[in-house]
Amino acid sequence: MSGIIDINGYTNQTLDWKAWLDVVDPACATPEQTAVLEMSHPKAKVSDYYLFLVHQPEILRQRSEAFNAIMYAPGGLPRAERELSSTVVSRINGCVYCASVHAQRFEQLAKRNDTVAQVFSDPRSAGVNQREQAIARFSIKLTEAPNDIGPDDMRALHDAGLSRDEILDLLHAASIFAWANRLMLNLGEPVFPEQPGL
């Protein structure tokens, strides 16, 4: 499966995001703000999300260091599976923007988007194999009922082939999206591409 997916209001298209409050003008940013934007993300200087969060540069610095380490560090859970968990959590939390970004990253890394279509359609049954299904189920449970996670959940992940370090990476990836989704959902809104002819 390839191409654009639009299911239940979720898409793998590239979306923009607009802050509801004022953002920092990169041309007027302090040296500290500029440094934090540069270490946060390659497109931070043109992103409303980062340009809003950089009002508090030290908090954004810590957020970006944690996020980048969790999502991009080598070893442990394969990057595509971190992106799968992030897409599932974003779908459960209703964050259309985050779901689109991380769906695209999963597709780029996995070289397919069949699982993305499943996540957008019904995340509770998503996954093309036992491992993906276990990752999706765990990500949902951690999002909806973190107090109910127990030894059986760890065992299910282990039985699906995840090592101890991969399970820890999965926990980090799913958990940071409780934070990321809430920032996106409560500080602005996704902007969809204009439809041709409208």
Contacts in CASP RR format, 6 or more apart in sequence:
PFRMAT RR
TARGET T0000
AUTHOR 0000-0000-0000
METHOD contacts of the structure
MODEL  1
MSGIIDINGYTNQTLDWKAWLDVVDPACATPEQTAVLEMSHPKAKVSDYY
LFLVHQPEILRQRSEAFNAIMYAPGGLPRAERELSSTVVSRINGCVYCAS
VHAQRFEQLAKRNDTVAQVFSDPRSAGVNQREQAIARFSIKLTEAPNDIG
PDDMRALHDAGLSRDEILDLLHAASIFAWANRLMLNLGEPVFPEQPGL
1 112 0 8 1.000
1 113 0 8 1.000
1 114 0 8 1.000
1 117 0 8 1.000
2 112 0 8 1.000
2 113 0 8 1.000
3 12 0 8 1.000
3 113 0 8 1.000
4 11 0 8 1.000
4 12 0 8 1.000
4 13 0 8 1.000
5 11 0 8 1.000
5 12 0 8 1.000
5 103 0 8 1.000
5 113 0 8 1.000
5 116 0 8 1.000
5 117 0 8 1.000
5 120 0 8 1.000
6 13 0 8 1.000
7 117 0 8 1.000
7 120 0 8 1.000
7 121 0 8 1.000
8 120 0 8 1.000
8 121 0 8 1.000
9 96 0 8 1.000
9 120 0 8 1.000
10 91 0 8 1.000
10 96 0 8 1.000
10 99 0 8 1.000
10 100 0 8 1.000
10 103 0 8 1.000
10 119 0 8 1.000
10 120 0 8 1.000
11 96 0 8 1.000
11 100 0 8 1.000
11 103 0 8 1.000
11 120 0 8 1.000
11 192 0 8 1.000
12 100 0 8 1.000
12 103 0 8 1.000
12 104 0 8 1.000
12 107 0 8 1.000
12 113 0 8 1.000
12 116 0 8 1.000
13 100 0 8 1.000
13 192 0 8 1.000
13 193 0 8 1.000
14 100 0 8 1.000
14 104 0 8 1.000
14 193 0 8 1.000
15 96 0 8 1.000
15 97 0 8 1.000
15 100 0 8 1.000
15 101 0 8 1.000
15 190 0 8 1.000
15 191 0 8 1.000
15 192 0 8 1.000
15 193 0 8 1.000
16 190 0 8 1.000
16 191 0 8 1.000
17 47 0 8 1.000
17 48 0 8 1.000
17 49 0 8 1.000
17 97 0 8 1.000
17 184 0 8 1.000
17 188 0 8 1.000
17 189 0 8 1.000
17 190 0 8 1.000
17 191 0 8 1.000
18 48 0 8 1.000
18 188 0 8 1.000
18 189 0 8 1.000
18 191 0 8 1.000
19 48 0 8 1.000
19 49 0 8 1.000
19 51 0 8 1.000
19 52 0 8 1.000
19 187 0 8 1.000
19 188 0 8 1.000
20 187 0 8 1.000
20 188 0 8 1.000
20 189 0 8 1.000
21 52 0 8 1.000
21 187 0 8 1.000
22 52 0 8 1.000
23 48 0 8 1.000
23 51 0 8 1.000
23 52 0 8 1.000
24 33 0 8 1.000
24 51 0 8 1.000
24 52 0 8 1.000
24 54 0 8 1.000
24 55 0 8 1.000
25 51 0 8 1.000
26 34 0 8 1.000
26 37 0 8 1.000
26 45 0 8 1.000
26 46 0 8 1.000
26 51 0 8 1.000
29 37 0 8 1.000
29 54 0 8 1.000
30 57 0 8 1.000
32 57 0 8 1.000
33 54 0 8 1.000
33 57 0 8 1.000
35 57 0 8 1.000
36 54 0 8 1.000
36 57 0 8 1.000
36 58 0 8 1.000
36 60 0 8 1.000
36 61 0 8 1.000
36 64 0 8 1.000
37 44 0 8 1.000
37 45 0 8 1.000
37 50 0 8 1.000
37 51 0 8 1.000
37 54 0 8 1.000
38 44 0 8 1.000
38 45 0 8 1.000
39 61 0 8 1.000
39 64 0 8 1.000
39 65 0 8 1.000
40 50 0 8 1.000
40 54 0 8 1.000
40 60 0 8 1.000
40 61 0 8 1.000
40 64 0 8 1.000
40 68 0 8 1.000
41 47 0 8 1.000
41 50 0 8 1.000
41 64 0 8 1.000
43 50 0 8 1.000
44 50 0 8 1.000
44 51 0 8 1.000
44 54 0 8 1.000
45 51 0 8 1.000
48 188 0 8 1.000
49 183 0 8 1.000
49 184 0 8 1.000
49 187 0 8 1.000
50 60 0 8 1.000
52 187 0 8 1.000
53 59 0 8 1.000
53 60 0 8 1.000
53 63 0 8 1.000
53 183 0 8 1.000
54 60 0 8 1.000
63 179 0 8 1.000
66 176 0 8 1.000
67 176 0 8 1.000
67 180 0 8 1.000
70 82 0 8 1.000
70 169 0 8 1.000
70 172 0 8 1.000
70 173 0 8 1.000
70 176 0 8 1.000
71 79 0 8 1.000
71 82 0 8 1.000
71 83 0 8 1.000
71 86 0 8 1.000
71 173 0 8 1.000
71 176 0 8 1.000
72 79 0 8 1.000
75 165 0 8 1.000
75 169 0 8 1.000
76 163 0 8 1.000
76 165 0 8 1.000
76 166 0 8 1.000
76 169 0 8 1.000
77 162 0 8 1.000
77 165 0 8 1.000
77 166 0 8 1.000
77 169 0 8 1.000
77 170 0 8 1.000
77 173 0 8 1.000
78 109 0 8 1.000
79 105 0 8 1.000
79 109 0 8 1.000
80 106 0 8 1.000
80 109 0 8 1.000
80 110 0 8 1.000
81 131 0 8 1.000
81 132 0 8 1.000
81 135 0 8 1.000
81 166 0 8 1.000
81 170 0 8 1.000
82 169 0 8 1.000
82 170 0 8 1.000
82 173 0 8 1.000
83 102 0 8 1.000
83 103 0 8 1.000
83 105 0 8 1.000
83 106 0 8 1.000
83 109 0 8 1.000
84 106 0 8 1.000
84 110 0 8 1.000
84 115 0 8 1.000
84 119 0 8 1.000
84 132 0 8 1.000
84 135 0 8 1.000
84 136 0 8 1.000
84 139 0 8 1.000
85 135 0 8 1.000
85 136 0 8 1.000
85 138 0 8 1.000
85 139 0 8 1.000
85 170 0 8 1.000
85 173 0 8 1.000
85 174 0 8 1.000
85 177 0 8 1.000
86 98 0 8 1.000
86 102 0 8 1.000
86 105 0 8 1.000
86 173 0 8 1.000
86 174 0 8 1.000
86 177 0 8 1.000
86 180 0 8 1.000
87 99 0 8 1.000
87 102 0 8 1.000
87 103 0 8 1.000
87 106 0 8 1.000
87 116 0 8 1.000
87 119 0 8 1.000
88 119 0 8 1.000
88 123 0 8 1.000
88 126 0 8 1.000
88 135 0 8 1.000
88 136 0 8 1.000
88 139 0 8 1.000
88 140 0 8 1.000
88 143 0 8 1.000
88 174 0 8 1.000
89 139 0 8 1.000
89 140 0 8 1.000
89 142 0 8 1.000
89 143 0 8 1.000
89 174 0 8 1.000
89 177 0 8 1.000
89 178 0 8 1.000
89 181 0 8 1.000
90 98 0 8 1.000
90 99 0 8 1.000
90 102 0 8 1.000
90 177 0 8 1.000
90 180 0 8 1.000
90 181 0 8 1.000
91 99 0 8 1.000
91 119 0 8 1.000
91 120 0 8 1.000
91 123 0 8 1.000
92 123 0 8 1.000
92 139 0 8 1.000
92 140 0 8 1.000
92 143 0 8 1.000
92 144 0 8 1.000
93 143 0 8 1.000
93 177 0 8 1.000
93 178 0 8 1.000
93 181 0 8 1.000
93 182 0 8 1.000
93 185 0 8 1.000
94 181 0 8 1.000
94 185 0 8 1.000
95 177 0 8 1.000
95 180 0 8 1.000
95 181 0 8 1.000
95 184 0 8 1.000
95 185 0 8 1.000
96 190 0 8 1.000
97 184 0 8 1.000
97 189 0 8 1.000
97 190 0 8 1.000
98 177 0 8 1.000
98 180 0 8 1.000
98 181 0 8 1.000
98 184 0 8 1.000
99 119 0 8 1.000
99 120 0 8 1.000
100 190 0 8 1.000
103 113 0 8 1.000
103 116 0 8 1.000
103 119 0 8 1.000
103 120 0 8 1.000
106 113 0 8 1.000
106 115 0 8 1.000
106 116 0 8 1.000
107 113 0 8 1.000
107 116 0 8 1.000
114 128 0 8 1.000
115 126 0 8 1.000
115 127 0 8 1.000
115 128 0 8 1.000
115 132 0 8 1.000
118 125 0 8 1.000
118 126 0 8 1.000
118 127 0 8 1.000
118 128 0 8 1.000
119 126 0 8 1.000
119 127 0 8 1.000
119 136 0 8 1.000
123 136 0 8 1.000
123 140 0 8 1.000
124 136 0 8 1.000
124 137 0 8 1.000
124 140 0 8 1.000
125 133 0 8 1.000
126 132 0 8 1.000
126 133 0 8 1.000
126 136 0 8 1.000
127 133 0 8 1.000
127 136 0 8 1.000
130 160 0 8 1.000
131 160 0 8 1.000
131 161 0 8 1.000
131 162 0 8 1.000
133 160 0 8 1.000
134 156 0 8 1.000
134 157 0 8 1.000
134 159 0 8 1.000
134 160 0 8 1.000
134 161 0 8 1.000
134 162 0 8 1.000
135 157 0 8 1.000
135 160 0 8 1.000
135 162 0 8 1.000
135 170 0 8 1.000
137 156 0 8 1.000
138 153 0 8 1.000
138 156 0 8 1.000
138 157 0 8 1.000
138 170 0 8 1.000
138 174 0 8 1.000
139 170 0 8 1.000
139 174 0 8 1.000
141 148 0 8 1.000
141 149 0 8 1.000
141 153 0 8 1.000
142 149 0 8 1.000
142 171 0 8 1.000
142 174 0 8 1.000
142 175 0 8 1.000
143 174 0 8 1.000
143 177 0 8 1.000
143 178 0 8 1.000
154 167 0 8 1.000
157 166 0 8 1.000
157 167 0 8 1.000
157 170 0 8 1.000
158 164 0 8 1.000
158 167 0 8 1.000
162 170 0 8 1.000
END
